[in-house]
Amino acid sequence: MRENRLAVSALFFVNGFVFANWTSRLPEIQRFLSLSNSDLGNLLLVAALGALTAMPFTGWLTTKMGTKKIILFTGLTFCLFVSLIPIYPNIYLVGLILYCTGLSTGAMDVAMNGQAVLVERKYGKAIMSSFHAIFSIGMAIGAGVGAIFARFDIALLMHLMAMASLSATVLIFSYRYLIQDGPEEKSEDGKDEGFRLPTKAILPLGIISFCGMIGEGAMSDWSAIFMSKVVGRTDFESAIGFGVFAVAMTLGRFIGDWLTDQLGKRNLLIIDSILAFVGLGLTLFFASFEWALLGYFIIGIGLSTVVPIVYSTAGNTPGVSPSVGIAMATTIGYSGFFVGPPLIGYLGDAFGLRMALLLVLALFLIMLVLVGIYIPSQENENAPNHSVDQTIS
C-alpha cells in the first residue's frame, strides 16, 4: 500500500508542479504574445474547454480501460504540450496547444483522483486531503522554480522544456506502482457506466466546488498579474505572491483530514468560506504588497480543503465507480476553475482587474450559503465514521 500511495502522490505532485511552472510566468506569456487581459482570457478559456471536454469522457473511458494506462498517456502529453506553449508567438498556435493542454490535464485529473480513491479504500481511512496537499506542494515548488527562472531571465521555452522533461521522467518511474484496476462494465444499479449526469447526491457538492474552484482558478491565473499590474511589482515578486498562495494551500491540506475529524465537514467548509472571503477582501481593498501576500495566504488556507472533500465524497458515492463519480463532480467544479479566469479577463478589460475579482468575492459568499443548506451537521455525518467520513476528507 505504501508504494501505491507514494506513486499516486507523485502524480499529484507532477500535476501541480507542471501547472504552476507555466502559470507563474503568465505575465511573460502575455507579453510574449502581446495580449490584452481579454485576449489572455480567451486563451485560458480555450484551455478550459479542453479540460471540460475531457473530464466526462475520461470518467467513461476509465470504466473500459482502468485509470492506470490513462494516467501515463495523459500525464506525458500534459508535459509535452506545456513545454510547447512558448514555441512560437502566434496566438492561434498557442490556442491549439492550450486546448490540448486542457484535454490532457483534465483527463489526468480525473484518472489520478480515481487512483487516489482506490488507495484510500485500501487504507480504510481518510487520506484524500494528503494527496491534494502533495499537489499544492508541487504548485508551491513549481511557482518557486518559475520565480527563479524569471529572476535570472532564462528563456521561457528552455524553462518549460526542462521542467516538463523532469516531470515526465517521474511519471514513467511511478507508473509501475499504480494500482491495476480493470474495466467496469456495469454500476451497482445495473446501468452502463457511460456518460452520466450528476446525481442528486453529487450535484450540490459540485456547485460548492464550482464556487471554490473559481477562487482557485483566479489565484492560479491572475494572482501574479494582479500583483504585477495592480500592486505594481516585478515579475519575480509577482511569482512569489502566487507561491505564498500555493504554500498556504499545502499547509491547509496537510492538516485537512485531521481538521475534518475534529470539526466535521460542515463546520470546516463554513470556516473555509469565511477565510476565503476575508483573504480576498484584504487583497482587493488594500492592494499593497504586504496586504496582498497576507490575503493570498488566507485565501489559500480557506480553499485548501474544499476540493478534497468534494472529490473523495464523489469518488465513494454508492452505485457509481470512483472515476465516474469524480468526473461528475469535477466537470461542475472545474468549469469554475477554468471558465472563471477567462471571465475575469473580460471583466478586467471592461472594469479593471480589481473590480473583476469582486465576482469571486461574491461567489465565496454564495459558497458559504450553499454549505449551510446542503452539508449536514456533524451529528449526521458520523455514522458510520468511515463509510461516510472516509469519503469526506
N, C-alpha and C positions, 0 to 999 in steps of 0.2 A: 504493500500500500504506500509506503514511503516513497518508493521510486515513482509510482504513479502521480503522487502529489507533487513531487519535485518537477516532473515533466510538465504537468499542467501549469504549475507556477511559472515555468519557463515560457510557456505560450503567452500567458498574461503579461509577463514582463516584456517580451518582444513586441507584442501588440501596442502597449503603451509607449515603449521606447521609440519605435519607428514613427508612430504618430506624432509624438512630441518633437522629434528631430526636425520634421518639416513644418509643423505649425508654429514652433518657436521662432522660425525665420520667415513668417508670413510678411512682415514689413519689407524684407528684402525681395521676396517673391512679388509683392505688389509693385515695387519699383522696377524689378526685372521686366515685368510685363507692362509697365506704365498704366496701371489700373486705378480707377476711382474706387471708392468704397462699394458702390453698387456693382461695378464690374467684378470686383473680388467676390462680392456676394453671389453673383451669377456662377462663378467657378465653384464656389463652395456648394451651391445648390446642385450643380452637376454631380459632384461627389456624393451629395445626399441622395440623389435619385438612383445612383449606382447601388448604394447600400440598401435603400428601401426596396429596390428591385430584387436584390439577392436574398434578403432575410427570409421572407415566407417560402421562397423556393428552396432555400437551404434546409429549412425545417422538414420539408417533404423529402428532400434528397437524402438526408441522414437516415431516414427510415428505410431507405433502399440500399444504402452503402455503408452505413455506420458513420461515426464522426471522425475516425482516425485518418482515413485517406483524404477526406475533405480538408482537414486541418492542414496537412502537409502541402497540398496543392494551393490552397488559398493563402496560406502563410507565405509561401515562396513567391507567389505572384504579387502579393501585397508589397513585399520588399522590393521586387523588381520595379513595379510601377512608381513607387515613391522615389526610387533612385533616378527615374526618368523625368520627373517633374520639371527640372530646370534645363532640360537638354537643348531646347531651342525657344527663343522668345516669341512664340506665336500663340495667341490666346485660344485658337481653335484646337491646336495640337495639345496644348496643356489641358484644355477642357476634356478631350478624349482620354488623356492619361488619368485625369482625376476621376472620370466616370469609372474607369477600370479599377482605379484605386478604391473607390467606394464599393464596387462589386466585391472585390477581394476581401476588404476589411469587414464588410457587413457579413459575408459568409463565414469568415474566420471567427467572428464574434459569436455567432450562433453555435457553431460547432465546438469551440473551446469551452463555452459555458455548458454545453451538453456534457462534455468530458468532466467538467468540474462537478456537475450534479452526480455523475457516476462515482467519482471519488468520494464525494460527501456521503453517499449512501454506503460505501464500504466502511467509512469511519463511523457511521452511525451517530454523528453529532454535527453541530453547525460549524462549518468551516468555509462557507462561501465568501464571507467578508474578507477572509485572509487572502483569497485569490485576487480579489479586487484591490486589496492593499498592494499586492505584488504588481498589479497593473499600474497603480499610482506611483510605485517606486520607479517603474520603467518610465513613466511620464516625467517624473522629477529628474531622473538622471538624463533622460533624453533632452529635457529643456536645458539642463546644465551644460550638456555637450553642445547643444545648439548655441548657447550663450558664449561658450569658449570659442567655437568656430567663428561666430560673428565678431567676437572681440579681436581676433587676430586676422580678420578679413580673409579667411580661407574660402576659396570658391565654393559656392553652394552645390554645384554638381559633384565636386570631389567629396565634399562633406557627406551628402546623401548616399552616394555610391559606396563609400567606405562603411558607413553605419548599416546600410542595407545588406552588404556582404557579410558583415559580422553577425547580424541578426539571422540571416538565412542559415549560417553555419550552426547556430544554436538550435534552430528549428529542426534541422536534419538530425542532429545528435539526440534531441528529445523524443523524436518520433517513435523510436523502438520501445519506449517505456510507457506509451499511452495505452489505455485500456482498449482492448479489441472488442468493440460492440458490433453485433451483427444486424442484419436487416430486421425491421419490424413491420410485418405486413398489415396487422390489424391492431387497433387500440382496444382497450378493455371493454368498450361499449360495442365492439364488433365493427366499427366503421373503419374504412380505409384511412390510414394516416397520410392523407394528402394535404392540399391547401385547405385550411380551416380558418373560419373567422374566430376571433377571440371569444371565449366562453364568458358567461356571466361572472364567474369567479375571477377571471383574469382581467377583464375589461377595466374595472376600477383601478387595479394596480397599474395597468398600462397607462392610464390617464395621469395618475400621480407621477409615474416615471416620466411621462411626457413633459410635465412642468419642471421636474428636477433636471432632466437632461437638456432642456433648453438652456438652463443655467450652466450646466457643464459645457455645452457647446459654445455658449457665449464666452465663457472663460478661456476655453481652449483656443478659439479662433480670433477673439477680439481683445483679450486682456493685454497682449503685447502691443497691439495697435492703439488701444486706449491709453496705455502708459506712454507711448511714443507721441501720439497726436494731441491728446487732451492734456495730459500731465506734462508733456514736453521733455521726455527723457531719451537717452541714447538707445540704440538697438540692444546694446549689452544690458543696460538697466531694464529695458522692456522685457527681455527674455528672463531676467531674474524675477520679475514680477510674476510671470507665468509659473516659474519654478516654485515660488512660495505657495501658490495655489496647489500645485501638484504635491508638495511636501505635506500640506495640511490634509489633503485627501488621503495620503498614505497613513498618516498618524491616526486619522479617524477610522480608517478601515482596519488597522491592526487591532484596535480595541472594539471593533464593531460587534463581533459575536458576543463578547463579554457584556457590552452595554445593552444589547438586546435581551440577554438573560436577566440583567439587573433591572432594567426599566420597562421592558415589554416593547413590542414593536410600535404600538400606537404612541406611547409617550416619547419614544426615541424619534419617531418621524415628526411629531409636533415640535420637539426641540430642534431637529434638523431644519424645519421650515422657518422657524423664528431666526435661527442663526444665519441662514442664507439671506433672509430679508435684511437683517441688521447689517451684515457684512457688505452687501451690495449698496445699501443706503449710505454707509460711511464712504465707500469708494466714490459714489456719484456726487454726493453733496459737498464733499470736502476736496476731492480731486487733487490732492498733493501726493508726492511720492510716498511719504511715510504713512498717510492715511490709506492710500491705495494698497500698500503692502499689507497693512493690518486688515483691511477689508477683504483682500484676496484670501488671506489665511482663514478668516472667519467663514467665508463662503465655502472654502474647501472642507472645513470641518463639518459644516452644515449639510453639504451634499454627499458626504463620504459614504453614508450607509443606505441611502435611498435605493440605489441600483442593486446592491447585493440582496436587499430584502425582496425586491420585485423579482429578480432573476431566480432566486432559489425557490420562492413560492411557486412561480410559474412552472419551473422545471420539475416540481414534485406534485403537480396537480393530478388528482386521480383521473384515470381514464385517458391520459394524454402522455405520449412519450416525452422525455426530457427536452429534446431539441425542438419538438413541435410546440410544446408549451412555452419554451423560451422564445421561439420565433414569433408567437402571438404577441407576447409582451414587448419584445424588442422592436417589432415593427411599429408599434404605437410609440414606445419610448424614444426610439432612435429617430423617428420622424421629427421629434423636438430637437434632438441633438444635432441633426443635420440640416433641417429646414429652418430652424431658429436663427442660426448665424447668418445665412443669406438674407433673411428678412431684416435682421438688424442692419445689414449693409445698406439695404434700400432705404430704411428709415434714417440711417445715419447720413446718407446723402441729402435727404429731404429736410431733416430737422437737427442734424448734428448727432454725433455718436453718443454723447451723454444722454440726450433725450431719448434716443432709440433704446437704450438699455433700461429705461423706465418700464418698458414692456416686460422685461424679465423680472423686475421688481414686483410688478403686479401678479405675475404668474406664481411667484413664491407665496403670495397671499392666497391665491387660489389653491395651491398645493396644501396649504395649512387647513383650509376649509374641507377639502376632499378627504384628508386624513381623518379629520374629526367625524366625518359622515360615514366613511366606508371601512375604516380599520377598527376591528373590535377592541374592547378594553382588555387589560391583561388577564383578568379572571376568566375571560372566554377564549384566550389563546394558549392556555397552559395544559390543555387536556387532549391527548397525551402530549407530554413536553416535546418529544422528538418525532412524532408523526406530523405535527404541525410546525412546532418551533424549529425543527431541523430545517424546514423549508423556508424559514423566515429570517435567516441571518447570514 
